Amino acid sequence: MRIAMIGTGYVGLVSGACFSDFGHEVVCVDKDSRKIELLHQNVMPIYEPGLAELVASNVKAGRLSFTTDLAEGVKDADAVFIAVGTPSRRGDGHADLSYVFAAAREIAENLTKASVIVTKSTVPVGTGDEVERIIAEVAPDSGAQVVSNPEFLREGAAIEDFKRPDRVVLGTDDEGAREVMRAIYRPLSLNQNAPLLFVGRRTSELIKYAANAFLAVKITFINEIADLCEQVGADVQEVSRGIGMDNRIGSKFLHAGPGYGGSCFPKDTLALMKTAADNETPLRIVEATVQVNDARKRAMGRKVIKAMGGDVRGKTVGILGLTFKPNTDDMRDAPSLSIIAALQDAGATVKAYDPEGFEQARPLLNGVEFSESAYAAADGADALVIVTEWDAFRALDLGRIASIMKAPLLVDLRNIYPPAEAARAGLKLVGVGKPAVA
């Protein structure tokens, strides 16, 4: 199959590279000439483990290429994937679909065969209808079909998620389009039992938002339970284990922490709420989730201040982890931003270390001293705060940490370290959802 991937952001680049690794011929198109130039040099615009190697091997094999010329990319394509950004629209929180619609129009202007047009971008219900209308208006005789195929990629594990998915959701009622999509995804399973879920196009669009909203609810629920645990003397990790063993609930996304961030959950919950409001069907649980999560990030800053005695003016706080999760350089809506702002507003000096996030973090954080290691961030600090659970922070030399800090206080917002281990190293540990230690 010949595939054109419009957009070389996170979704487009990972999807294009994986499709080419299946053996398809893939052309990735982007208007950003600088980005394409860097990709030609095998410089990735994002950090994703294994991506650079995957891209390099498929470029070398002649299956993957990059261009700024959409007409050339779309030429003779069996399928054209739209994987452009859909950021929250300023003012109302709805997804900004201008890039999707502009891409659809340009694709239609350059079609050379009856291609399948696939929306890979996360889009609200009804977007496919508008894309179909644009195609019909610009190229009425093209014979093109519009399919919804939302992505379910976790940053930091995207290649594995793409190649071994829980399900592939495909929204179309056209049998010809179904056959093309079956052929594209056939390499997922040699015995042709890949988890392809064919549904209506609007249903497909809603599945993506409903899935992300549910996961956001689950995270926020356990974070509120963590707050209750601290008040009643229970341990949230044991509570999580106890309820997660119920197959109806499951153990994933039950890890208490400083709140969710990233490119998907904040944006998608807002867009779903907007769609619901437009259709006079308010989603109260999702609304509460968004409000609680926003408040939680700032509350984690106050938690650190309280652990430091209530006054941090003139004190130094070391921050470990800036990105919203490990194995990514994504700083969008990262909890660290709100935590650092709260600390700086209270008069603290902040030092920070992150294995991959410095380049993205620097423009967002004023007055922060960026350290070259976890130990450099801890050196001379009155408190050290673990915000992101990078592997590099899972086996720190706590004795060394305690010896170089001004005050031996570790605030572990990811509950990585047991209190007894910290105590043996001479550190006072404050976790999330943990009973107070005398």
N, C-alpha and C positions, 0 to 999 in steps of 0.2 A: 504494500500500500504506500502511496505517496501522501504525506501529511504536511500541511502548513500549520505552524503554531504561531499565532499572532500575539506577541508579547513575550519578553524574556525575563519577566520577573520571577518570583519564587515558583509559582505554579507552572508557568509556561516553560521555564528552563528545565525544571525537574521532569515534567511530563514529556517534553520533547526528547530529552536525553534518554529517558526510560523507553519511550516508543522506539527510538532508534536502536536501542540495545536489544529490543525484541526482533529486529531485522527490518523494520520499516524504514523508508527513506523520508527523512524529516528535514524541513527547512524552517528555522526559527526566524521570525521577522520582528524587528523593533525599529521605531523611528529614531531612537537615541543612537546616533552614529558612534559616539564615544563608547557606549556599552558594547556595541557590535565589534568595534575595533579591539576592545579588551578581550572579548570572547574569542576572537581570532588568535589572540595570544594565550589562550587558555587561562585567562584571569577571570575568576567568577565574581559577579556583582553581589553575591550573597555568600554567607558561610553555611555550608551544609556538608556534613561528613560524607566523603566518597564522591561528591559531585564532580570535582575537577578531574578525577581519574576516569569517571564514567564518560564525561564529555570528550576528553582527550582520546580515549580508545575508539569512540564511535566517529569522531571527526577523522581519525587516521584510517578507519575502515571505509570511509566515504559515505556513511549513512546519515551523518548529521552535518548541517551547514548553517551559516548565519548570514543574514542580509538585511539591509534597510529598504530593499526594493520589494514592496508588497506584491506588485504585479508579477514579479518573477517567482516569489514564494508561492502564490496562489495558483500559478499556471499548472494545469493538468492535475491538480490535487484531488484525491479521492475524498479527503475530508479536510476541512479548515477549522481549526480550534481557535476560539476567541478566549484569550487568557490575559486580558488587560485588567488594570486596576479598577476596583469599585469602592473607592474610599467613602467614608461617611460625608454626606453633604453638609456643608456648614449651615447651621441654623435649625435644621429639623431632624438631623440624624438619619435621613433616608440615604440609601446607597446612591452614589453619583454614577449614573449610567451613561454619561456623555461619551466616555471612551469606548464603551461597548457599542453604542449606536454608531459612532463615527467609524469604528472598525467594520461593522456590518455593512455600512454604506460603501466603504472603499473595497471591501471584499466583493460585493455585488458588482461593482464597476469593473472588476478584473477577472471574473469567473470565465473559464474557458471550457468548462464541462459541468454536468449536473452533480456538483459536489454536495456533500453533507456538511452543513454549517453547524458546528458544535459549540455551545456556550459552556466553557470550562470555568469562567469567572463565576464567583458567587453573586447571584442576582436574585432580586425579589420575584415573587410570583407574578407571572404575566410578561416578564421581560422577553421570553422566547416569542411571544405573540407579536411584540413590537419589532423584534429582529426579523421575523417572518414577513411582516408588513413592509419593512424597509427593503428586503430582498425582492419582494414582489413588485414594489414601486420602481426600483432601479433596474432590475433584470427580470422582467415578467416572464420571459421565456426560458429562463435558465434551468428550470427543473430542480432547483436546489431544495433540499429539505433541512429544516432546523431542528436540532436535537439538544436537549439539556443533559449535561454530563458533569455534575458537580464533583469537586475534588474533596478528598478526606485525608489530606496529608498532614502529618504532625511535623512541625519544624524540628530538625535534629534526627528524624527517622523517616524522612520523606521517601527515600529510594526504596526502603523496605516496605513501606506502606503502599507504594505504587505497585510494586511487583508481587506483593502477597497481601492483597486487600481483603478486608472483611466482606466487602461487597462493592460492585461497580453499578452505580445507579444511572440508568439511561432513560430519558424521557422522550418518547416518540410513539406515535400510533401508526407510522408508515413502515410497511414491511421492508421496502427497499432500504430505508435508512437503518433499520434493525440489522439487516444482513451486512451492511458496511461496518456497523459498530461491532458486530460479532466477529468479523474478520480482523478488525483492528485489535480487539482484546483476546482473540483466540490464543496467542502465545502465553497467556497467563496460565493455561492449563492444557497439557498435551492430550488429556483424555476428554477435553471439551466440557468439563463441568465447572468452569470458572463461575464465580458467584455473580453472574449478571442479573440485575433486577430491572426488568423493563416495566415502566409505568407511564402514565400520562405526563406530558411535559410540565404542566403546572404542579403536579404531585412531586415530580423530581426536584423542581426548584424549592418547594417547601421542605422536602426531606432534609436538605442541607442546613437550612436555618433551624429547623426543629431539633436536629441532632446537636448542633453547637449550643443552642439555648439550654437543652437538657443537661449537657455536660457543665455548662456554666452554673446552672442551678445546683448540681451535685457538689461542685467545688464550694459554692457559697454556703450550702447547707452544713457541710462539715466544718467550715470556718466558724459558723455561728455556734455549732456544738462545741467547738474548741473553747470559745469564750465562756460557755456554760461550765465546761470541765474545769476551767481555772477557778471559777467561783465555788464549785461544790467539791473540789478535791478529787476529780476523776482524771483519767489519762486518755486524751483523745486518740492516741495511736492504738490503744487497746480497744477503745470504742469502735474505731474504724475497722479494726480486724474483726471484732465481734459481729458487726452488722454486714461487713463485706463478705463474710463466709456464707451469707444467705444468697443463693444463686439468683434470686429475684432482684437483688440489689447489686451484687458484684463489688469487687475490691478496688477497681480502677477509679481515679478521680476522687478518692476519699482521703487525700493527704492534706491535712490542715497547713495553712501557710499565710502569706501576706496578701492573697487575692490574685485573681487571674489578670493577665494582660495579653499582649501580642497583637497580631494582625487580624485575628478572626473573631474571638469571643466578644470583645468590646464592640466592634463594628457590626457584627451579625446580630447581636441581641438588640441593638438600637434599630437596625433595619427591620427586624421582625416586629418590634413594637410599633414602628411606623406603619408597616403593612397592616397590622392588626387594627390600629387606630383608624386608618383610612377605610377599613371595612367594618367599623363599628363593632369590633370584637376584641376588646382590650384583654391583654394577657397579664393579669395582675401578678402572677408568680414571677414572670420574667422581669416585669417592672421593678418588683422588690429586689430581685437578684442584682440588677444593675445598680440600684441605689445602695444596697448593702456593700457591694464590692467596691464601689467608688469610695465609700466612707472608710472601708477597712484599710486601704492602702495608707491613708493619712494616719489612721489609728495606730498602725504599726510604728510610725515615727514617734507617737506619744508613748507607746509601749517601751521603746528604747529609752526615751527621756525618763520615764518612771523608774526603769531598772537602774538608771544612773543617779537616782536620788531626787529627781524632779527638777534639777537645774543643770543645764549643759553649757551655759555661757562660759566661753573660754576653754572648753574641753574639746578633745579630739576624738572623733569616732571613725573607726576603720570599717569600710563596707566591702564585703566579699560577694561579688556577683552583681552585675548591672542589668544584663539582659533579662527579659521576662521569663526565660527558661534556659536550661543548659543546651549546649550544642547548636546554638544559633547566635547571630550577631544582632538580632531583632530587638530594638529598644521601644517599639511602639506600645504605649500604655504600660510600660514596665513598672511594677510596684516600687522599684528603687527610686524612680523619679519623685514620687510623692513622699517616700520616706526621707530622702535626702533634703527635699524642700522643707519638710517639717523640722528636721534637725538644724538646718541653716537658719530658718526663721527663729529658732529658739536660741541662736547664738553659738552653735557648735561649729567647729572646723571639721571638714570631712575629707578623709583619704579613701580612695577606692581602688579595687583591683578586679578585673574581669579577664578571663582567658581570651575572649574574642570580641568583646563589645566596645573597645575604646573608640574606634573610628566613628561608630554611630553615636556613641554617648557624648563625645566632646562638645558638639554643638548644642546639646541639650542641658548640659550641666555647667553652670558658671561657678567659679570659686572652689571647685573640687580639685584636690591634688591627686593625680593619677599615679598609682604605685606600680612597680614592676613585678611584684609578687604578692602573695597572700601575707607573707611575713613582713614585707615592707609596709603593707597597709596596717599591720598590727603593731609595728614598732612605735613605741611611745604613746599608743592610743589609750584613752580612758575606757573604751569599750570597743569590742569587735562584733560586727553584726553579719551573720550569714543570711543573705537575701536570696541568692540563686544557688541551687544544689548541683553545681558543676562537680564532676568526678574529682577534679583537682582539690576539692575542699572536703572530700570524704575521709581522708586519712592524714589530716594535718598532724604535725608534731605538737600536741597541745602543751607539753612541757616547755617547749621552745617558745610557743606563743605566750604562755604565762610569764616567762622570764623576760621578754622584751616589751611587754605592755606596761604602761604607767599604772593602770589599775586592772586586775585580772578578771574582767567581766566579759563573758561570751554570751551574746544574745543570738540564739539559734532559731531563726524564723522558719527553718525547714525540718527541725527535729532530727538532725543527722546524728548528733552525739548523745549518748546516754549520760544522765547526770553524774553517775558514779565515775565514769571515765574522765569527765571534766574535773570532778572533785579531786581525783588522784593526781591530776596534773597541776592542781593548785588554782583552778579556774572556778569562778562562780558562774553557773549556767542558768540562763533564763530561756525556756522554750515556749512553744505555742500549745495551748491546751493541756498544760502539764500541772500537776499538783505543786503547790509552793514547797520549796525545799527549805527546811529550817536552817 
